Amino acid sequence: MKLCWLSIGLLASLSQGIRALQVKRDTPRDQLQYDANYFDQKINHFPDSETFAKSNLSSGTFKQRYYFDDTYYKPGGPVYLYISGETSGPSRFSNLQTGIIQILMEATNGLGVILENRYYGDSYPFNTSTTDELLFLTTNQTIADNAYFAQNAVFPGVECDLTAPGTPWILYGGSLAGAQTALSIKVHGDVLYGGIASSAPIKVDVGYPEWYNTIQKYAPQDCISRINKIVDNFDLLIANNLTAAVKEFKTLFGLEVLTDNRDFAAAIADPIGNPGFYHSSTWQELNWNDTYGSRDFFYFCGNVSDIDAPEEITQVDYTFANYTNGEPWVGLGSYANYVKKNTLPLCPSGDYNSNDCWGTQNASAWASIENTSTRSYLYTSCVEQGAYIDSPKDGPALLSRVVDTTYEQQWCTWAFPAGTYNSIPSSPDVGAYNDFGAFNFSADRLAFIDGDQDVWNDLCYHSNFAPSRTETSDLHPEYLITGAGHHWDSYGILDVEAEPQFIREAHKWEIKTVKKWLRKFDEWKKP
């Protein structure tokens, strides 16, 4: 690797750089902003693949946005590539400011960079997202982006050759980006030195009713048992075709306009989490760090299980008692009251039956070809990822059993009509994930870290359905954070020692893991 040096051109602008550095020093770290940079990324990394080459859009490049932080960088330090995942780069700034990348940069004199995923933020290859234009939104294209970027990246103001494989590039990603991190190391391990995959789905199915298992197990049981029973009773009304009672039930929640029972079921499950795009802060949005999390779920559950609710609320519990042998539907009044007061206002238009809120049956609304993260994520789900949140077929249910995988699959059909060069499968091709090893996924210098209270954990390395994890090594490390949720390790407070014990020890483990890898880099480095 070349040593850092100042060129004549840089000397001319040195005073400007000093002023910029002074601004950075004077700005609190958690408020730092970063300049956007753009990289000429290939639209198609696989010109010999008929799948992509048949399209007349397969040549050329697009501008892929990235941001970097060199605050802690010293010559010889690694590059930490944060995989942005299913959102824009700026929404991930906290990872450079105070989160996991800041923690690792400070510990190892590294440089951190956020690379925006193709088809998100400002990194769209095309002006619209038709089915044909989305042909290049695949896992293999996305992970090839990471490798190509690492081999060619330039960081303005940092006069070093930091490209891979001459410099150790270590990836980090959480959730979908965690899976992309794992796959990047698995497929492009000759370029990318290592990676930490947090809450990474590595074994997926078309449906994922297990999303609710964590909530069933760890949420307050008085609340959960009430909701389970209410859902059972509502499903009984539907099973017996009691249409008048079903309509009255919807009216209690202020949602009689939702004529599709699945839309209604998803709407009242919004505070818990539902298929598609919920509006509430749910169990998944809990966080050890209140700056980034919300406790709304517990406020919701506290309302449903309130034993001191006023009589006008508790009397609602008897509305349908004649259908259950005189037994009240305990908590129904509080549940309905919470939804009316706290959930419905999350629909700003007040049109609850619109696609912007809980109505999903407008086919033309799904067909909009505007570039949005929602459309890109839906496409990935429809084509490869699956994991449609549906209701369990057996046992207790927090989501009505009227919701199955056909509910979300219909959205795919409406959203992505066949194009000239591309059409979506009738069901997601989950082999795009599972064929790399599923629960036996492994790659050198790939660390898996999960939270045992994450709603997505049963798709991850530490799933309850995975083999027992009894062995670990420096090449194949793994860590399960007891009491943690969805990639909770990605958040920080600029003081690891002041963090709660369960997060502090996870971060210390990640630092140790990376340091061990870096000590072996010279042995690995390609000539």
Disulfide bonds with the S-S distance in Angstrom:
Cys4-Cys160 1.99
Cys223-Cys301 2.00
Cys347-Cys357 1.95
Cys382-Cys412 1.93
